[in-house]
Amino acid sequence: LRWTQVGPERIVFFIDLHNERPGQPNSELEVFKQCVNTIILTKGHMLSQAEYALCVLLEGAVLLSDFTLDTNELLKQVNSLEGTEAFQSLDMSSVFSTLLERKQTPLVKPPSQAPAAAPQGQIDPAAQKALLRGVFLYSRTNVVPSFGTDKSAFEALSTDADFVMDALFVHPPPSKQGAESKAQAVFDFLIDLDRSSSHDRAYCFESTANPRRVLRNAVQLAPHARQRPPQGDLLNVLTSSPASSPQMGAAVPGAGEGGGMGAIPVGRPIL
């Protein structure tokens, strides 16, 4: 399908500012910046019809930039981000509430076009049918995200055919993870997000903070979510039983490097 047939895509980046080594360089954040640059520049070469918003992850999601077509300005904001603090929790309710609010905002119009606002009290129908995609870039091996008591926004979006939540979890290699590491529990949480969805278009990868390997995964997040195959088909392997959770880095014959979400297989260890 050509992009003119699949419709516009609205992408919200969620970039983790957590630094598990306060006072030291935040290598995970730097590779996340490269990921966002790679996705946006690759989509630009595809002549894709996309607009972008930027959020950072503290103890909740914080919106820094609402939807824009000005990728140069957005990338300036991305490249200027700093992460020096370690956070003890992440409220996923704020992530999905932010996404639900973005779904209700009008499409961004090019400067040459006058904005056509929806009637007062109504949601822009074009924005409703555009594909909304979250790209969740996470690096906290000791913090499992949680919803608390409010999952209403998540429940609304998980049944929405025009919504996709991708994720990329970057973590230290097992040999450098401390005894307090909850990396597998974090990965299981991300898997369960997709299992709760009514479709299987989400992509999820896990990797160590090796830029070459992480960016290989980021490139796969560039195509329009309505044009790409299910991740399991992309890896071309048999999936595991949905009753069990894949293990991070578990070996799957024929799989590439990276991870999977829901019933999507996990690749070879990334070391």
LUMNU-226080 format. One record per residue: residue number from 1; chain; x, y, z of N, C-alpha, C in turn. Coordinates in steps of 0.2 Angstrom, whole numbers. Atoms other than C-alpha are relative to their C-alpha. Example, Ala and Ser with C-alpha at 12.3 -4.5 7.8 and 13.67 -1.06 7.14 Angstrom:
BEGIN
<node 1,"A",<4,-6,0>,<62,-22,39>,<4,6,0>>,
<node 2,"A",<-4,-6,-1>,<68,-5,36>,<-4,5,3>>,
***
This chain:
BEGIN
<node 1,"A",<4,-6,0>,<0,0,0>,<4,6,0>>,
<node 2,"A",<-3,-7,0>,<6,18,-4>,<-2,4,6>>,
<node 3,"A",<2,-4,-6>,<6,30,11>,<-6,4,-1>>,
<node 4,"A",<6,-4,1>,<-8,40,2>,<-6,-5,1>>,
<node 5,"A",<6,5,-1>,<-19,24,4>,<-1,-2,8>>,
<node 6,"A",<0,2,-7>,<-14,20,22>,<-2,6,5>>,
<node 7,"A",<1,-6,-4>,<-17,38,29>,<6,2,4>>,
<node 8,"A",<-5,-3,-4>,<-7,49,40>,<2,-4,6>>,
<node 9,"A",<-2,4,-6>,<3,42,55>,<2,6,5>>,
<node 10,"A",<-2,-5,-5>,<5,52,71>,<4,-4,5>>,
<node 11,"A",<-5,4,-4>,<20,46,81>,<1,4,7>>,
<node 12,"A",<-2,-4,-7>,<23,51,100>,<5,-4,3>>,
<node 13,"A",<-6,3,-3>,<40,47,106>,<0,1,7>>,
<node 14,"A",<-1,-1,-7>,<42,43,124>,<7,-2,2>>,
<node 15,"A",<-7,2,-1>,<61,44,129>,<1,0,7>>,
<node 16,"A",<-2,1,-7>,<67,38,146>,<6,4,2>>,
<node 17,"A",<-6,-4,-2>,<78,51,155>,<3,-3,6>>,
<node 18,"A",<-3,3,-6>,<82,39,169>,<8,-2,-1>>,
<node 19,"A",<-7,2,0>,<101,36,173>,<1,-4,6>>,
<node 20,"A",<-2,5,-6>,<105,21,183>,<7,1,3>>,
<node 21,"A",<-6,-1,-2>,<122,28,185>,<1,8,1>>,
<node 22,"A",<0,-7,0>,<120,46,191>,<7,2,1>>,
<node 23,"A",<-7,-2,0>,<136,56,188>,<4,-2,-5>>,
<node 24,"A",<-4,2,5>,<141,46,174>,<-4,1,-7>>,
<node 25,"A",<3,-1,6>,<137,47,155>,<-6,-4,-1>>,
<node 26,"A",<6,4,1>,<119,41,151>,<0,-3,-7>>,
<node 27,"A",<0,3,7>,<123,30,136>,<-6,-3,-3>>,
<node 28,"A",<7,2,2>,<105,23,135>,<-3,6,-3>>,
<node 29,"A",<3,-6,3>,<99,41,132>,<3,2,-6>>,
<node 30,"A",<-4,-2,6>,<112,44,119>,<-2,-4,-6>>,
<node 31,"A",<2,4,6>,<107,29,109>,<-8,1,-1>>,
<node 32,"A",<7,-1,2>,<88,33,111>,<0,6,-5>>,
<node 33,"A",<0,-6,5>,<92,50,103>,<2,-2,-7>>,
<node 34,"A",<-1,3,6>,<100,41,89>,<-6,-4,-3>>,
<node 35,"A",<6,4,3>,<85,30,87>,<-5,5,-3>>,
<node 36,"A",<5,-5,2>,<73,45,86>,<2,3,-7>>,
<node 37,"A",<-2,-3,6>,<84,53,73>,<0,-5,-6>>,
<node 38,"A",<0,5,5>,<85,37,63>,<-7,-1,-3>>,
<node 39,"A",<7,1,2>,<66,34,63>,<-2,6,-4>>,
<node 40,"A",<3,-6,3>,<62,52,58>,<4,1,-7>>,
<node 41,"A",<-4,-1,7>,<76,53,44>,<-2,-5,-5>>,
<node 42,"A",<2,6,5>,<71,36,37>,<-7,1,-2>>,
<node 43,"A",<7,-2,3>,<53,41,36>,<0,5,-5>>,
<node 44,"A",<-1,-6,4>,<58,57,28>,<2,-3,-7>>,
<node 45,"A",<-2,3,6>,<66,47,14>,<-5,-4,-3>>,
<node 46,"A",<5,3,3>,<51,37,12>,<-6,4,-2>>,
<node 47,"A",<5,-5,2>,<41,53,9>,<-7,-2,4>>,
<node 48,"A",<6,2,-4>,<29,47,23>,<-4,6,2>>,
<node 49,"A",<5,-5,-3>,<14,57,29>,<0,-1,7>>,
<node 50,"A",<-1,1,-7>,<19,59,47>,<1,6,4>>,
<node 51,"A",<-1,-6,-5>,<18,71,62>,<2,-3,6>>,
<node 52,"A",<-4,3,-6>,<28,69,78>,<-2,4,6>>,
<node 53,"A",<0,-3,-6>,<26,73,96>,<5,-3,5>>,
<node 54,"A",<-6,2,-4>,<39,72,110>,<-2,0,8>>,
<node 55,"A",<1,0,-7>,<37,66,128>,<6,-3,3>>,
<node 56,"A",<-5,3,-3>,<50,62,141>,<-3,-4,6>>,
<node 57,"A",<2,4,-6>,<48,49,155>,<4,1,6>>,
<node 58,"A",<-3,-1,-7>,<52,54,173>,<-4,-5,4>>,
<node 59,"A",<5,5,-4>,<40,46,186>,<-6,0,-3>>,
<node 60,"A",<6,1,5>,<27,49,173>,<2,3,-6>>,
<node 61,"A",<-2,-3,7>,<26,55,155>,<-2,8,0>>,
<node 62,"A",<0,-8,1>,<29,74,152>,<0,2,-7>>,
<node 63,"A",<0,-2,7>,<24,81,135>,<4,6,-1>>,
<node 64,"A",<-5,-6,1>,<38,93,129>,<-2,3,-7>>,
<node 65,"A",<2,-3,6>,<31,95,111>,<-6,-3,-3>>,
<node 66,"A",<6,3,3>,<14,92,104>,<1,-1,-8>>,
<node 67,"A",<-1,2,7>,<12,86,86>,<2,6,-5>>,
<node 68,"A",<-3,-5,4>,<22,95,73>,<2,-3,-6>>,
<node 69,"A",<-3,3,6>,<28,93,55>,<7,3,-1>>,
<node 70,"A",<-7,-3,0>,<44,103,59>,<5,-5,3>>,
<node 71,"A",<-5,5,-3>,<56,88,61>,<7,3,2>>,
<node 72,"A",<-6,-2,-2>,<71,99,62>,<0,3,7>>,
<node 73,"A",<0,-2,-7>,<65,108,78>,<-1,-5,5>>,
<node 74,"A",<1,6,-4>,<59,92,85>,<6,-3,2>>,
<node 75,"A",<-7,3,-1>,<76,84,83>,<5,4,4>>,
<node 76,"A",<-4,-4,-4>,<84,99,91>,<-2,-1,7>>,
<node 77,"A",<2,1,-6>,<74,96,106>,<2,-7,3>>,
<node 78,"A",<-3,7,-2>,<78,77,106>,<7,0,2>>,
<node 79,"A",<-7,1,0>,<96,80,104>,<3,4,6>>,
<node 80,"A",<-2,-4,-6>,<97,93,119>,<-2,-3,6>>,
<node 81,"A",<2,3,-6>,<89,81,131>,<6,-2,5>>,
<node 82,"A",<-5,2,-5>,<99,77,147>,<-4,-5,5>>,
<node 83,"A",<3,4,-5>,<96,63,159>,<5,-2,6>>,
<node 84,"A",<-5,0,-5>,<106,64,176>,<-3,-4,6>>,
<node 85,"A",<3,2,-7>,<93,57,189>,<-3,-7,-1>>,
<node 86,"A",<4,7,-1>,<87,39,194>,<-7,1,3>>,
<node 87,"A",<7,0,-3>,<69,37,196>,<-2,-6,2>>,
<node 88,"A",<2,6,-4>,<60,25,207>,<-6,-3,-2>>,
<node 89,"A",<6,3,2>,<44,22,198>,<-2,3,-7>>,
<node 90,"A",<2,-3,7>,<35,25,181>,<-8,-2,0>>,
<node 91,"A",<7,1,1>,<16,28,180>,<-2,0,-7>>,
<node 92,"A",<2,1,7>,<10,20,164>,<-7,3,-2>>,
<node 93,"A",<6,-3,2>,<-7,28,166>,<1,7,-3>>,
<node 94,"A",<-1,-7,3>,<1,45,162>,<2,-1,-7>>,
<node 95,"A",<-2,2,7>,<8,37,146>,<-6,0,-4>>,
<node 96,"A",<5,1,4>,<-8,31,140>,<-5,6,0>>,
<node 97,"A",<4,-6,0>,<-18,47,145>,<3,5,-4>>,
<node 98,"A",<-3,-4,5>,<-6,57,135>,<-1,-2,-7>>,
<node 99,"A",<1,3,7>,<-8,46,120>,<-8,1,-2>>,
<node 100,"A",<7,-1,1>,<-27,47,122>,<-2,7,-2>>,
<node 101,"A",<1,-7,1>,<-27,66,123>,<3,2,-7>>,
<node 102,"A",<-3,-2,7>,<-16,67,107>,<-4,-3,-5>>,
<node 103,"A",<4,3,5>,<-28,56,98>,<-6,5,-2>>,
<node 104,"A",<5,-5,0>,<-41,70,101>,<2,6,-3>>,
<node 105,"A",<-2,-7,3>,<-31,84,94>,<0,0,-8>>,
<node 106,"A",<0,0,7>,<-33,90,76>,<6,-1,-3>>,
<node 107,"A",<-6,1,3>,<-21,85,63>,<4,7,-2>>,
<node 108,"A",<-4,-6,1>,<-7,97,60>,<0,2,-8>>,
<node 109,"A",<0,-2,7>,<-9,107,43>,<6,3,-2>>,
<node 110,"A",<-5,-4,3>,<5,113,32>,<-1,7,0>>,
<node 111,"A",<1,-8,0>,<8,132,33>,<-4,2,-6>>,
<node 112,"A",<4,-2,5>,<1,133,16>,<-7,-1,0>>,
<node 113,"A",<7,2,0>,<-16,126,21>,<-3,4,7>>,
<node 114,"A",<4,-3,-6>,<-28,135,33>,<-3,-5,4>>,
<node 115,"A",<2,6,-5>,<-32,124,48>,<-8,0,-1>>,
<node 116,"A",<7,1,0>,<-50,117,47>,<-2,-3,6>>,
<node 117,"A",<2,2,-6>,<-56,116,64>,<-6,-4,0>>,
<node 118,"A",<6,4,-1>,<-69,103,69>,<-5,4,4>>,
<node 119,"A",<4,-4,-4>,<-85,110,76>,<1,0,7>>,
<node 120,"A",<-1,0,-7>,<-85,115,94>,<-3,-6,3>>,
<node 121,"A",<3,6,-3>,<-87,100,105>,<1,-7,-3>>,
<node 122,"A",<-1,6,4>,<-82,88,91>,<7,-2,-1>>,
<node 123,"A",<-7,2,1>,<-66,78,88>,<1,0,-8>>,
<node 124,"A",<-1,0,7>,<-58,81,71>,<0,-8,-3>>,
<node 125,"A",<1,7,3>,<-64,65,61>,<7,-3,-3>>,
<node 126,"A",<-6,2,3>,<-48,65,51>,<6,-2,5>>,
<node 127,"A",<-5,2,-5>,<-37,64,67>,<-2,-7,3>>,
<node 128,"A",<2,6,-3>,<-48,50,73>,<2,-6,-4>>,
<node 129,"A",<-2,6,4>,<-44,39,58>,<7,0,-2>>,
<node 130,"A",<-7,1,1>,<-26,43,57>,<3,-5,5>>,
<node 131,"A",<-3,5,-5>,<-15,30,65>,<4,3,5>>,
<node 132,"A",<-4,-3,-6>,<-8,35,82>,<4,-6,2>>,
<node 133,"A",<-5,5,-2>,<8,26,87>,<4,3,5>>,
<node 134,"A",<-4,-2,-5>,<17,27,103>,<7,-4,-1>>,
<node 135,"A",<-6,3,1>,<36,23,102>,<3,1,7>>,
<node 136,"A",<-2,0,-7>,<41,19,120>,<7,-3,1>>,
<node 137,"A",<-7,1,0>,<60,20,123>,<2,-1,8>>,
<node 138,"A",<-1,1,-7>,<64,12,140>,<7,-3,2>>,
<node 139,"A",<-7,3,-2>,<80,8,150>,<1,-1,7>>,
<node 140,"A",<-1,1,-7>,<76,5,168>,<-1,-7,2>>,
<node 141,"A",<0,7,-1>,<81,-12,173>,<-3,-2,7>>,
<node 142,"A",<2,1,-7>,<76,-10,191>,<-7,3,2>>,
<node 143,"A",<7,-3,-1>,<59,-1,189>,<-5,-3,-5>>,
<node 144,"A",<5,3,4>,<44,-11,182>,<-6,5,0>>,
<node 145,"A",<5,-4,0>,<31,1,176>,<-6,-2,3>>,
<node 146,"A",<6,2,-3>,<14,1,184>,<-6,5,-2>>,
<node 147,"A",<6,-5,1>,<-4,8,181>,<-3,2,6>>,
<node 148,"A",<3,-2,-6>,<-9,10,199>,<-8,-3,-1>>,
<node 149,"A",<7,2,0>,<-28,10,199>,<-4,2,-6>>,
<node 150,"A",<3,-3,6>,<-32,19,183>,<3,-2,-7>>,
<node 151,"A",<-2,3,6>,<-31,9,167>,<-5,2,-6>>,
<node 152,"A",<5,-2,5>,<-45,18,158>,<2,2,-7>>,
<node 153,"A",<-3,-2,7>,<-35,26,144>,<3,-6,-3>>,
<node 154,"A",<-3,6,3>,<-25,10,141>,<-6,-4,-2>>,
<node 155,"A",<6,5,2>,<-42,0,140>,<-3,3,-6>>,
<node 156,"A",<3,-3,6>,<-49,13,128>,<4,-1,-6>>,
<node 157,"A",<-4,1,5>,<-34,12,117>,<2,-7,-3>>,
<node 158,"A",<-2,6,2>,<-30,-6,117>,<-6,-4,-4>>,
<node 159,"A",<5,3,4>,<-47,-10,108>,<0,5,-6>>,
<node 160,"A",<1,-4,6>,<-44,4,95>,<5,-2,-6>>,
<node 161,"A",<-4,3,6>,<-39,-2,78>,<5,5,-3>>,
<node 162,"A",<-4,-6,3>,<-31,15,74>,<6,2,5>>,
<node 163,"A",<-5,-1,-5>,<-18,13,88>,<5,-5,1>>,
<node 164,"A",<-6,5,-1>,<-1,4,90>,<5,3,5>>,
<node 165,"A",<-5,-2,-5>,<11,5,105>,<6,-5,-2>>,
<node 166,"A",<-6,3,1>,<29,0,100>,<4,1,6>>,
<node 167,"A",<-5,-1,-6>,<43,-2,113>,<7,-3,-2>>,
<node 168,"A",<-7,2,1>,<62,-4,113>,<3,1,7>>,
<node 169,"A",<-3,0,-7>,<69,-9,130>,<8,-1,-1>>,
<node 170,"A",<-7,0,0>,<88,-6,132>,<2,-1,7>>,
<node 171,"A",<-2,2,-7>,<97,-14,146>,<7,-3,0>>,
<node 172,"A",<-6,3,0>,<114,-20,152>,<0,-7,-2>>,
<node 173,"A",<0,7,1>,<120,-37,147>,<0,-3,7>>,
<node 174,"A",<1,3,-6>,<116,-50,160>,<6,0,5>>,
<node 175,"A",<-6,0,-4>,<134,-51,166>,<1,7,4>>,
<node 176,"A",<-1,-7,-3>,<133,-32,171>,<-7,2,4>>,
<node 177,"A",<6,-2,-4>,<115,-33,179>,<1,-2,7>>,
<node 178,"A",<-1,2,-7>,<115,-33,198>,<-5,-4,2>>,
<node 179,"A",<5,5,-3>,<105,-45,209>,<-7,4,1>>,
<node 180,"A",<6,-4,-1>,<92,-31,211>,<-4,1,-7>>,
<node 181,"A",<3,-1,6>,<88,-32,192>,<-6,-3,-1>>,
<node 182,"A",<7,2,2>,<70,-33,186>,<-1,0,-7>>,
<node 183,"A",<1,-1,7>,<74,-33,168>,<-5,-5,-3>>,
<node 184,"A",<5,5,3>,<64,-49,164>,<-7,2,2>>,
<node 185,"A",<7,-2,-2>,<49,-42,174>,<-2,6,-4>>,
<node 186,"A",<2,-6,4>,<50,-26,164>,<-2,-3,-7>>,
<node 187,"A",<2,3,6>,<50,-36,148>,<-6,-4,0>>,
<node 188,"A",<7,4,-1>,<35,-47,154>,<-5,6,0>>,
<node 189,"A",<5,-5,0>,<26,-31,157>,<-1,3,-7>>,
<node 190,"A",<1,-3,7>,<29,-24,139>,<-4,-6,-4>>,
<node 191,"A",<4,5,3>,<23,-41,133>,<-7,0,1>>,
<node 192,"A",<7,1,-2>,<7,-41,143>,<-4,6,-3>>,
<node 193,"A",<4,-6,4>,<3,-23,135>,<-3,-3,-6>>,
<node 194,"A",<2,2,7>,<2,-31,118>,<-5,-6,1>>,
<node 195,"A",<5,6,0>,<-7,-47,124>,<-7,3,2>>,
<node 196,"A",<7,-3,-1>,<-21,-35,130>,<-3,4,-5>>,
<node 197,"A",<3,-4,6>,<-23,-27,113>,<-4,-5,-4>>,
<node 198,"A",<5,3,4>,<-36,-32,101>,<3,-2,-7>>,
<node 199,"A",<-3,1,6>,<-23,-33,87>,<7,-2,1>>,
<node 200,"A",<-7,2,-1>,<-5,-39,84>,<5,4,-4>>,
<node 201,"A",<-4,-4,4>,<3,-24,75>,<6,3,4>>,
<node 202,"A",<-6,-3,-4>,<15,-19,89>,<6,-3,-1>>,
<node 203,"A",<-6,2,0>,<33,-21,88>,<4,1,7>>,
<node 204,"A",<-4,-1,-6>,<44,-24,103>,<7,-3,0>>,
<node 205,"A",<-7,3,1>,<63,-26,104>,<3,1,7>>,
<node 206,"A",<-4,-1,-5>,<75,-28,118>,<7,-1,-2>>,
<node 207,"A",<-7,0,2>,<94,-25,117>,<4,3,5>>,
<node 208,"A",<-4,-3,-4>,<109,-21,126>,<2,7,-3>>,
<node 209,"A",<-1,-7,2>,<115,-3,124>,<6,1,-5>>,
<node 210,"A",<-5,0,6>,<126,-7,108>,<-4,4,-5>>,
<node 211,"A",<3,-4,5>,<122,7,96>,<-2,-3,-7>>,
<node 212,"A",<2,4,7>,<123,-4,80>,<-6,-4,1>>,
<node 213,"A",<6,5,-1>,<111,-17,87>,<-6,4,1>>,
<node 214,"A",<6,-3,-1>,<99,-5,94>,<-3,4,-6>>,
<node 215,"A",<3,-4,6>,<98,6,78>,<-2,-5,-5>>,
<node 216,"A",<3,5,5>,<95,-10,68>,<-7,-2,2>>,
<node 217,"A",<7,1,-2>,<79,-12,78>,<-4,6,-1>>,
<node 218,"A",<4,-6,1>,<75,6,77>,<-2,1,-8>>,
<node 219,"A",<2,0,7>,<75,5,58>,<-6,-3,-2>>,
<node 220,"A",<6,4,1>,<62,-8,59>,<-7,4,2>>,
<node 221,"A",<5,-4,-3>,<51,5,68>,<-2,6,-5>>,
<node 222,"A",<1,-5,5>,<52,17,53>,<-6,-1,-4>>,
<node 223,"A",<5,1,5>,<39,10,41>,<-7,1,4>>,
<node 224,"A",<7,-1,-2>,<20,15,43>,<-2,-7,3>>,
<node 225,"A",<3,7,-3>,<12,2,55>,<-5,-3,-3>>,
<node 226,"A",<5,3,4>,<-1,-1,43>,<3,-4,-6>>,
<node 227,"A",<-3,3,6>,<11,-7,30>,<5,-5,2>>,
<node 228,"A",<-5,5,-2>,<23,-18,40>,<-4,-7,2>>,
<node 229,"A",<2,7,-2>,<20,-37,43>,<0,0,8>>,
<node 230,"A",<-1,1,-7>,<17,-43,61>,<7,-2,1>>,
<node 231,"A",<-7,1,-2>,<34,-44,70>,<1,-8,-1>>,
<node 232,"A",<-1,7,0>,<32,-63,71>,<1,-3,-7>>,
<node 233,"A",<-1,1,7>,<31,-64,52>,<7,2,-3>>,
<node 234,"A",<-7,-3,2>,<46,-53,50>,<6,-4,2>>,
<node 235,"A",<-5,5,-3>,<56,-65,61>,<0,-7,-4>>,
<node 236,"A",<1,7,4>,<49,-80,51>,<2,-6,4>>,
<node 237,"A",<-1,5,-4>,<49,-91,66>,<-7,-2,3>>,
<node 238,"A",<6,2,-4>,<36,-101,76>,<0,4,6>>,
<node 239,"A",<1,-4,-7>,<29,-91,91>,<0,-5,5>>,
<node 240,"A",<1,4,-6>,<29,-98,108>,<-7,0,2>>,
<node 241,"A",<6,1,-3>,<14,-103,118>,<-2,7,3>>,
<node 242,"A",<2,-6,-3>,<4,-87,123>,<-1,-1,7>>,
<node 243,"A",<1,1,-7>,<2,-95,140>,<6,1,4>>,
<node 244,"A",<-6,-2,-4>,<20,-92,144>,<4,6,-3>>,
<node 245,"A",<-3,-6,2>,<31,-77,143>,<7,-1,-3>>,
<node 246,"A",<-6,1,3>,<46,-76,132>,<5,2,5>>,
<node 247,"A",<-6,-2,-5>,<63,-75,141>,<4,5,-4>>,
<node 248,"A",<-4,-5,4>,<74,-60,136>,<6,-4,-2>>,
<node 249,"A",<-6,3,2>,<88,-66,125>,<-1,-7,-1>>,
<node 250,"A",<1,7,1>,<80,-83,124>,<1,-2,-8>>,
<node 251,"A",<-2,2,7>,<86,-93,108>,<-6,-3,-3>>,
<node 252,"A",<6,2,4>,<73,-95,95>,<3,-2,-7>>,
<node 253,"A",<-3,2,6>,<79,-105,79>,<-2,5,-5>>,
<node 254,"A",<1,-4,6>,<81,-94,64>,<-2,8,2>>,
<node 255,"A",<2,-6,-2>,<77,-78,74>,<5,5,-1>>,
<node 256,"A",<-5,-5,0>,<86,-62,72>,<1,3,7>>,
<node 257,"A",<-1,-3,-6>,<93,-51,86>,<-6,4,2>>,
<node 258,"A",<5,-5,-2>,<80,-42,97>,<-5,-4,4>>,
<node 259,"A",<5,3,-5>,<64,-46,107>,<-6,0,-4>>,
<node 260,"A",<7,0,3>,<46,-49,104>,<-5,2,5>>,
<node 261,"A",<5,-2,-4>,<30,-43,111>,<-6,-4,-1>>,
<node 262,"A",<5,4,1>,<15,-53,115>,<2,-7,-2>>,
<node 263,"A",<-2,6,3>,<15,-69,105>,<6,0,-5>>,
<node 264,"A",<-5,-1,4>,<30,-62,96>,<6,-3,2>>,
<node 265,"A",<-6,4,-2>,<46,-73,97>,<6,5,2>>,
<node 266,"A",<-6,-4,-3>,<62,-67,106>,<6,-3,-4>>,
<node 267,"A",<-5,2,4>,<78,-67,96>,<6,-3,4>>,
<node 268,"A",<-6,3,-3>,<96,-74,100>,<2,6,6>>,
<node 269,"A",<-3,-5,-5>,<105,-66,115>,<4,6,-3>>,
<node 270,"A",<-3,-6,2>,<111,-48,112>,<6,1,5>>,
<node 271,"A",<-5,0,-5>,<128,-48,120>,<6,4,-3>>,
***
